[in-house]
């Protein structure tokens, strides 16, 4: 296991836990830089999540709106035709 891992906002220390600030005065950052200088490589950043688009998304949203409106109308004692 590698000691460090790249993240979308910097470097994580996998042994100590937490993120290492990119501050030249920070001892963790200095230790990381020394580790890199010894030809070590951090784990790569995780790939971004894959966005899955549902073909039926608009149909589902329309049904949710329909149910919400019907529920509101029933609560208020009104009537409406949803065909």
Secondary structure, 3 states (H helix, E strand, C coil): CCCEEEECCEEEECCCCCEECCCCCCHHHHHHHHHHHCCCCCECCCCCCCCCCCCCHHHHHHHHHHHHHHHHHHHHCCCCCCC
